[in-house]
Amino acid sequence: MSELKNTFNALRELKSGSKSGKYYSLAALEEAGHGNISKLPVSIRIVLESVLRNCGNAGITEIDVERLASWNAKQPALEEIPFVVSRIVLQDFTGVPLLVDLAAMRDAVQEVGSDPGLIEPLVPVDLVVDHSVQVDRAGTASAFEKNLKIEFKRNRERYEFLKWGQQAFETFSVVPPAIGIVHQVNLEHLARVVFEKELNGETVFYPDTLVGTDSHTTMINGLGIVGWGVGGIEAEAGMLGQPIAFQTPEVIGVCLEGTLAEGVTATDLTLRITELLREQKVVGKFVEFYGSGAEALTLADRATIANMAPEYGATMGFFPVDEKSLDYLRATGRTEEQIDLVRDYYTAQGLFGIPKKGDIEYTQSLDLDLSSIVPSVAGPKRPQDRIDVPRLKNTFQQLLEKSVSDGGYGIAPEHFERTATVDASSDSDRWRDEGGALVATETLPSITHGSVLIAAITSCTNTSNPSVMIAAGLVAKKAVERGLKVDSTVKCSLAPGSRVVTDYLNETGLTSYLDTLGFNLVGYGCTTCIGNSGPLDASVEEAIASGELVTASVLSGNRNFEARVHGSIKANFLMSPPLVVAYALAGNVNINLDEEPLGQDSDGKDVYLRDLWPTHEEIQDNILKGLKPEMFRSKYAEVESANPEWSAIQSSTGTVYGWDEHSTYIQRPPFFENFGMAPNTIEPIKDMRPLAILGDSVTTDHISPAGAFKPETPAGKYLAGQGVEAKDFNSYGSRRGNDRVMTRGTFANVRIKNRMADGKEGGFTKFQPEGEIMPIYDACAKYREQSTPLIVFGGVDYGMGSSRDWAAKGTSLLGVRAVVAKSFERIHRSNLIGMGVMPLCFKGEASVDTLGLDGTETFSLSDFDDNIQPGQEVTLEIKRADGSTEQVPLELRIDTSIEIEYYRNGGILPYVLRNLLK
């Protein structure tokens, strides 16, 4: 919005306390005959306000406004919405490569003789450093300080680069490490709910909207703010003034009624909603919650549900602004003037309050009775696979025996009781601190199938929800008072989403009990849930391997995909923080917590979960006792100077970045090599060789893992060749500023199953036509020498999971020209197009299996040309090894006309750069 325009005569006056200004009235638009706007979902109306306000700028036209104002609930028109957001939020794993791209774009602008300052974000951009801390140390009072020290030593080069970005771009700010998780910092500090901007001498009020480079950006939906996760490349386009283009969505209304039963947590509700909405196939749709049950939920509970939108597949999980939103703003230290503006603006727009049944027209409406929710966990490989707590034992035993091809572990019944002894660790720093002394024994207890080896209160989903964090502390308190202990083989950790959590746990006196059980503070960041669980003791790893054991992690996170938490742990279960404490005490997931004791107390009596579980009244009493608005005010008063280690970091200065060719963290990416002003011509793709034939639920973790990697991998060999020792490899996530590491790490997950690798698990393929099995990166290097284009095949929900732009960047740099799947997850489909890779879907019942593909074939898209249209049918020509051919119809999953332009330009960034230079 570069100037104030009175499009559709919709500008109206708003006065709030001492403030006055203009706003773009949706009621005025309806009064002028442009749709039944007051019946539209609240989320659609907020997007409509952006389209209306920006009409006449950024290529947005009156037709765009009229189309969205006439949104048809039952059959939304398949049209493109150009959405200009108010701000953008990043985290460091995705923010560093984004900043690398911006630096490379400035180079490209300078090289064509223009001002590199053209590359400057047009909206506020906040980056929160929260993904770099790893749980190297746990179970000791000094764990936090030691992990922080290791983090800065390990990531200093990345942090220097972020400091350069902070001085190079006027609208780019950084929240330092050890402040909190991006989504919680977003809720507690960054969120404005209503923006104010001066234009033509007038103040304009408008909704706070955003996109973020983390899929769980949707947590902000709990506060009534429209926003969702996108890939870094799409965020870059958005910050440079390009509207976020998306197809007109269906909106699924979820009516929540009733109340949660005693002993049921917000996590349990969220896992049930995730299961329900995955079954309803809401991928790419908006979900909006309404009804008396939704109205009664606390803001923290709403945010927990909204956070998991990527897990249920939705673009958003939205709760409109209401009195609970204002209560939260007050509780987190916002001023009464800010709160009054939020109430006045949303009331004036007719957007204030949680809708009731019949208020809104939704594409589809679902009902959920909150009283039906029961304590739950989810896993062992996907967040949507919910399990009632009493059923976990039977489910785990069934999974042990079930074949690997059917999603199990293929353990013969006679091996169910197999155990392995864990020898005493020489690295005693990683074990329990009891009374100031580190416990050391000759041998630690043996482990078996289902042994809990990681118990982590971690991730953005739960670790800042006071109800479940206080509950975890109360379970720990009662356990300690009964004399229960956590086995020393269990690596426990506590990584809150906000420093305020530490304040209220201290205020309630619960910290000491968590510490006693080993849940010491390890850092403020996204630790175990992103794969930064740190190493297990070497002797534990040896015991897992020697016993061929299926061991477990329990975490209060939102992701449990294969090999994400830890490469050696095969079963990973999501659950509430108090249940994490409970399963840590039990030491095994192969237990029915309703019927079997967690352990014995100091008198030898059995202690059951029901003996430790706090009542709702106990939890609320402690929240009232411990949580105070001044905690938020003090913690966020001086964010930029809150971390002395960060303040001490020095960086280079200047408009363009001085690349270091010897750096193993930051390298100029190849995306703008040979850049020219003319876009490409779309042409047929001939004789592609398959790189991978994959199954269902292939995640972005499978495609581009974030965690640790070993010396024998292509990435490990590369770093070793650069003189980097294995102990300093860090993680794939931390190396995303270096394409040379990341391309070698693409399709390198140790659990990925490529049907072309003859059963060999991990990042391997069969180089054709010779048939030699080798690492995927090595095969791609050979294909590149032959100028052979590549294709990848997948099943249902290809690319589900994190908004990981490197899953698309790596795919592109490996030479993959097309990906064919049964269906795509929203963000990854967009990322592929953003990198010039073609997403295509099988039609009807066709699949890899029905076509009998084995990797010996070649594939062509011969009718593919410069006149392609969104969603059109294209023909895949298959040439088999015996010379026979077959033609298969596919659906082009380029959904909008602007995506055609992105693809024609070789991706979003070249498209934006050419437009800026014109």
Phi, psi and omega in degrees: 000096185267342178208159184275118179235141181264056181297135181061018180053041187261357180289131180227162179273143174226129175241130178222106184059235180275357183262146174212151181179199183249157169213157180269108190279123175288328177297322178297323178296319179291319180298332179278003175091017182260068173092161178271070192295326183293347177261356179288151171306146183300320181298320178294321181295324179291321174295320179300321178301319179295317180296318179296312184295326183264006179300131184095353176235160175053028177077011182271133186244168177298329177297322177300318179296312183296322179297312183288325177298334180261024181311127181261112186303313187282335180210076180301135180295139181281075182236163186269131176255122176268107189251116176262120184268161183278331182199174181223140181239137181231157163242170194288327179299320178266335183286324179298309178297329176297315179294324175301316179297317179297320178297320179292325177295321177297321176300314183297320178296317180296323183290338176263013172086017179250175183281118180298340177294350173302330180274095183211126178304136181264353177231159179300137179234122178244128176248126178252121180278102185220353186259001188265340182286134178242155181273068176288325179237138181208157174079013178225158180296336183265005187302316182300310182296319181292318179296322179296318179297316179295319180302314182289323177295318185288326191245015185304319182296319178295319182290325174298322179294318178296323177296322175300314181299324180297324179272339185276333183241126187295325187258016184251119179235156184235129169268120189294169174300158174070022174260320179161179178279140189311317186287329177284321174299323177300314180292313190280335192226311188282328186297133178253335181070313172233131177265154171234136179215139178272124177220128179052037179078004179245148171273130178244132176257139179202162185291147170288118176226157183198165160234157180222155182271029172226134186299335182273016169309334181300347177305329181292342176300335179296338179263008179083017180258128178285124179184155180204174181273143175223167173288160182301324182292324177288323177296321178300316179298319180296320181287340178266014172101358179278127176301147172283108185268128176214158182283141179311120188272156160285151177238118180265119176272132177243111182271114178262126179231161177081190180225157179289141178287162176303134178089357180258138184252169175298329177297317178300317177299316182296318179295324177292319178296320178300315178297313182298313186283332172298319178296329181275359176055066183262018181303129178079004181254157170277141170243131181233127183264141180209180179097169185296327178294319177295319181297327184279342182293143174292162178299320180297321178293320176299317181295325177298316179293315181297323180305322187275010179308318177299329180288326174270359169096354185283156172293319178218159168233090200257135171241122179297162178291134176208195182297327178295327176296317180293322177301320181293317178300320178293317182293334181263017168089012176288157182281158178296329177297317177297317182294319178298320180297319179299312180299314185293318181294310184291331175292315179300326181276356183071027185247005186269130175110149176282124181297156174252172180303133178091347181288326190234147173263114178254157176299319178207147179234136180241149178248140175220121178272116184298334180290348180274353184285138179234160177305135190217160165229171178221139178154191012265003185229345183221145181293334184278353183270078185283146180224128172300139184309314180296340183269356185299320182300307181296320180297316181297318180296322177295320179293325178303316186276331183299146183294157179298321181295337178262012177093006179260204185241353174064038178266127179293143182306326181292348180254007181300327185265008182301138178231165175216137182275137178261119178286158179299140182270137175284338180269071188292346179299339184269004183250185193291138175259110182243112180063029179088354180247139177278130181284132175223128181231167178297311177222142174273165181301157178285159177241160183215184176302132179088356178301131177280116181250341173229127175232107191235120167273101196210164169088164182289335190298312190241338195284005173232011175272109186304325185297318182275332177288318175296320178300318178298318179296323180290321175299316178298317180301311182292326179293315180296318181296334177270357177087016179282151177225159174265134180301145184289351174282347183271121176273104182264150178204153177231115181232086183294158178279349183207148177294339179296330178301316178300320180299312185282335172290323175293316183298324180272356179076017185268344183302316185297327180287319175298318178300318183300325179276356179102000179272059176285154176300127178248345181160165174251095183178177182274090190268265187299325185294332179268355182104005179268044181286349181074177185282148163279158175301142184304323181291329176292315177301318179297321180293319177301312184292316184293326179270357185048053189264145172263094181262175192229154164242149172236131185211150180270037186264193179240356182228136179218033182297161184305132175064011180283312184290309178200137185298338183264351183255122189264336183245121185229124186239129176273144182191173179289157178306317179295328176289328175302315178298317182298313181289332173295319177294319180292325178080001181203145175273352180276062186209145173260103187289346175284331189243336185250145182286152174287332182170194179244144180279184184295344176262005180083009180272144178296139176242124182256163179303320181298337178285337185256341190288128182282155175279163177301322181295319178299316181297312182295321179300319181287326176297314180296325180287323193259335191257123184225141180304327182294339176296317179291317181299316183290322184289330183255008183295320183226068187298311187295334181254013186283344182239105183301324179299321178293315182299331183281347183287131176257153180220167173289165180234171177120165182286323178249152185273141177268096184294144177250112185294345180266357181292140174257001178252320187235117177226147176294123184285159184273009189293339182245017175295137180059033180294136175223168185281343183271129176289170180282163168259130181284124185230164176303152176246118189250144167055050175284141173262142177285132177269322181209142171241109190244167183262206181282162173055038172286121186263168174293340172291323175296319186283318183219084183299154183255341190273203184289159177218162190254164184298333183279354177283160176305320179293320178296318179296321178298311182295320177300322178294340177266006178085016179269129178283153184303325181293343180253013180298330186064225184226164174302319182302320181284344183262014185291353173275001182234105182297335184290328173282314190290323177295323177291339180266000182284134187059032185252010177301136185292347180252002180292141184241101178266121182295347179272005184252016177054042176086356180283122183278146179110189188279067181233156176213175179252115179288126185249149009270002185293330178085016181276131177276131182205167175304144183303318180299318181295320178296319180295324177299320179290320177297323180296320178300329181268000183058039181265119176287156186237158179222148178238142178243142178218183182249227182279143175060040179298129177084020177292156177113216188296153177279067193262100184296335179291341174295332175268320179299313180296320177303314180295313184291339175284349179099013178282126181260336183210148173235127180246126182218169174288321176200157182243147166285149191304306189292318184292323176303314180296319180297321179300312178298320179299342177250012177077024176253134186274119173270134181224146180242139169299149178254146176061227183270359183297145179197176174305319183289314181294332180272350178063038182286137180232000177099355178271354185278166164241156188225144179223147171244083190280333182266023183265117184214188188288355182256018181299151181237152179305132173073008184288165175273135175233161184251127174264120178265124181252126174244116184273167184298334180275003178094348179288155182232159179209146177244131185234127177284138177232156174263127176287119182265034162270112195266341184225163182294326180292329177292329173300318180293321176302313182295318180298328181273003182082013179134172183295315188295315174299324178298311181296317181298317179296321179293321179294328184275345182293000000 
